[in-house]
Amino acid sequence: MILDVSSDSEMKDLGAKLGALLRGGEIIELVGDVGAGKTTFTKGLARGMDIDEDVQSPSFTISRVYDTPNGLRLAHYDFYRLHNAGIMADDLHETLGDPITVTVIEWAEIVSGILPEDRLTLLISSTGDDARRIEFKADGPTSNRLMEQLV
């Protein structure tokens, strides 16, 4: 599935639409160049999960965790600055097995060996100043359900 968005606002709205569908245990991989809109999408996703906190890029902290009012948790990882995941791979592995946590991963190449097959991957590419093309890839029953519900 491919969707086009023309602004940061539309990117956040798409994220919010997906966030409202999440039940916990889902894994979302965001792929795109620096400035593609990965964190903007995650801000919308958090809004859709009813998270009131200001979601910020975890580029320098590697991970950030946000709690929802309904008991779910959003774990947002960014491995851009790492050459080796080290102990963060262990942290991510624990998070991936938590049924109440939605896991969003940016720059996942460094941890691709521990990611389960069933994940929703968003390939984000720039098509203009604020315009983006998003290609969705679902690799299992949970991610396929999400992609079908998004349409």
C-alpha positions in Angstrom: 0.0 0.0 0.0 1.3 3.5 -0.9 0.0 6.8 0.5 1.0 10.3 -0.2 0.9 13.1 2.3 1.4 16.8 1.5 2.3 18.3 4.9 3.5 17.6 8.4 0.0 17.9 9.6 -1.2 15.1 7.3 1.8 13.0 8.4 0.7 13.4 12.0 -2.9 12.7 11.1 -1.9 9.4 9.4 0.2 8.5 12.5 -2.8 9.3 14.7 -5.1 7.1 12.6 -2.7 4.2 13.0 -2.1 5.0 16.7 -5.9 4.6 17.4 -5.8 1.1 16.0 -3.0 -0.2 18.2 -3.7 -2.7 21.0 -0.2 -3.4 22.3 2.5 -5.7 21.1 2.7 -4.2 17.6 6.1 -3.3 16.0 6.5 -0.5 13.6 9.7 0.1 11.7 10.2 3.5 10.2 12.7 3.8 7.3 13.7 7.0 5.7 16.5 9.6 5.4 17.2 12.2 8.0 14.3 14.6 7.9 11.9 12.2 6.2 9.2 12.6 8.9 9.8 9.6 11.0 9.5 11.5 14.3 6.6 13.6 12.9 4.7 10.4 12.2 5.5 9.1 15.7 4.1 12.3 17.2 0.9 11.6 15.5 0.9 7.9 16.5 1.3 9.0 20.1 -1.6 11.4 19.7 -3.7 8.5 18.4 -2.7 6.5 21.5 -3.9 9.4 23.7 -0.4 10.3 24.9 -0.3 13.9 26.1 3.4 14.2 26.4 5.5 16.0 23.8 7.1 13.2 21.8 10.7 14.0 20.9 13.2 12.3 18.7 15.3 9.8 20.7 18.3 10.4 18.4 20.6 11.3 21.4 18.9 9.2 24.1 18.4 6.2 21.8 15.0 5.4 23.4 12.1 7.1 25.0 9.0 5.5 26.6 5.6 7.1 26.9 2.6 5.7 28.9 -1.0 6.0 27.7 -4.0 6.5 30.0 -5.4 3.1 29.1 -2.3 1.1 30.2 -0.4 0.8 26.9 3.1 2.0 26.5 4.9 3.5 23.4 8.6 2.7 23.2 10.4 4.8 20.6 13.9 3.8 19.5 16.3 5.5 17.2 19.6 3.7 16.4 21.0 6.3 14.0 24.0 7.2 16.1 25.0 3.6 17.0 27.5 1.5 15.2 26.7 -1.5 17.4 23.5 -1.9 19.3 25.2 -3.4 22.4 23.1 -3.4 25.5 20.3 -1.5 23.6 19.7 -4.7 21.6 18.9 -6.5 24.9 16.6 -3.6 26.0 14.8 -3.8 22.6 14.5 -7.6 22.8 12.7 -7.3 26.2 10.5 -4.5 24.8 9.5 -6.6 21.8 8.1 -9.3 24.0 5.9 -7.0 26.1 2.3 -7.4 25.1 1.3 -3.9 26.3 4.1 -2.0 24.5 3.9 -0.6 21.0 7.4 -0.5 19.6 8.5 2.1 17.0 12.0 1.7 15.6 14.0 4.2 13.5 17.2 3.2 11.8 16.6 -0.5 12.6 19.3 -2.0 10.4 21.6 -2.4 13.3 19.0 -4.6 15.2 17.3 -6.3 12.2 18.5 -9.7 13.4 16.3 -9.5 16.5 13.2 -8.0 14.9 10.3 -10.4 14.4 9.0 -10.9 10.9 5.5 -9.7 11.9 6.1 -5.9 11.8 4.7 -3.0 9.9 7.4 -1.2 7.9 6.9 2.3 6.6 9.3 3.4 3.9 9.1 7.2 3.9 10.5 9.2 1.0 10.4 12.9 0.2 8.5 14.0 -2.8 8.6 17.8 -2.2 9.2 20.3 0.6 6.8 18.8 3.1 5.3 16.1 0.8 6.1 12.5 1.5 5.3 9.1 -0.1 4.8 6.3 2.4 5.0 2.7 1.3 3.6 0.2 3.9 4.9 -3.3 4.1 3.2 -5.9 6.3 4.9 -9.1 7.1 2.5 -11.0 9.4 -1.0 -11.3 10.8 -0.8 -8.3 13.2 0.8 -6.0 10.7 -1.5 -7.1 7.9 -4.5 -6.3 10.2 -3.2 -2.8 10.8 -2.6 -2.1 7.2 -6.1 -3.4 6.2 -7.7 -1.2 8.9 -5.7 1.9 7.8 -7.3 1.9 4.4 
